[in-house]
Amino acid sequence: WAFLSVTGGLGYQVGLTPVQDTLLWVSSAGLTGTADPNYMYVYDLRWAPDSFPLLDSFQQPTAQAWGIRDMCYDAVDDRVYGGTDGSTMFSINPNTYASDTFVVTGTGVPTTIRAMACDGDSLYSANFTSNGVVKFSKTGTNCHTVVPTTTYSAYGLAWDGSFGVTYVTTADYTGTLAQYDYPSWDDLG
């Protein structure tokens, strides 16, 4: 995958999600500890595999150094959900970039809303091995644990309803791509 680079980009690409079947959103963080704004980059996925042009960019609704940590797209409501440090998440309209801010509440709220997935009804998140996988509403309410602990250093989640699994990517340098059965959340390795 070769994306056309963003001249003057700010530091670190943190999360990504496909949006509306033709777009890829990538969140960029400023350098740790700086007050630089964070941006979202919108790429066109319809081009040849060697070139994905940048279509647009916009400032993220958070000024935290790491910005939006991960995202997921909800095709049912046509919204992009993104999480940050603490219990804050954003619901972003992919056509106007207008956003709503929510605070995740309930039991087992991760210290960072990091790995995110959406099944069309609810959102899921995990934070390395610090928290298991939690489930909560699209407005952040009713957070509760669905996987109490995970041996995986979860950094990304993706729900695949056609195969009945949720994939977990890790940040532990092992290259592990693990699977959980959905909706039982049994570890498939």
C-alpha positions, 0 to 999 in steps of 0.5 A: 500500500502506497499512500501519497504522503502528506507534506508537513504531516504532524508526526505519527499516524495512529488509527485508520478505518475504511469509510463509505466503501471508497474512503480511508480515514487516517488519524495523525497525532502531534508529537508526544507532549506538544500542543500541535493540532491533530489532523484526520486525512481522507484518502481515496481507495478507488485508485490503483494499488500503488497510489491512494490520493489524499482527498481532504484533511481536517483538524480533529476535535481533540487537542490531546497530544496523541489525538484520536487513537483508533476509529471505526465506521458505522455504516448503519448511522454513517458515522465515524467513532474515534477514541482518545486518552481517558474516556472521551470518544467522538462521533463524526459525520463523514460528510460534514466532519461535524462531531459530537463528544461523548464520555464513556460511562459504566463498568470497566471503562478503558483508560484509553479508548484505543482499539475500536470496532462497531457491529452496527448496534454497539461499539467495542474497545480494548486498551493493550492488556490494561483492560479486556474488551468492553462494549458500550452504546454509540453514545458511550453509555452502558459500558461493560466487559465482554472479555475480562482479560486479554493476553493480547496487547490490543491496539486495533479491533475489527468486527467482521459480521460475515464470518462472525469474528472480531480481529485483534491487532497487537502492539507487542511486536509479535505480529499477532492477529488474533480472533474472537468468536462473535458474539460469544467472544471465545478466544480463537487464537 
